[in-house]
């Protein structure tokens, strides 16, 4: 069966979304941070409130039954993990 361009693009977008989720989890584990600590840092450093249950969904990714990380959260994530460029933490 032949795959159409739109199906391939959608599959690639889902795969990238999962890579972002995996990277988020890896960053947190590498720094030995709890989800609560990351959520607290998002609020104190960037003024963005992220409930722990939402953070777990971001780490799970859409493929894991969670949800994709919204792009407007990238700058807050960069601050929390010590990156100056909001896109520097992305895979």
Protein Blocks (a to p, Z undefined) as FASTA:
>chain_A
ZZdfklmmmmmmmmmmmmmmmmmmmmmmmnopafklmmmmmmmmnopacdfklmmmmmno
mmnopacddfklmmmmmmmnopablklmpZZ
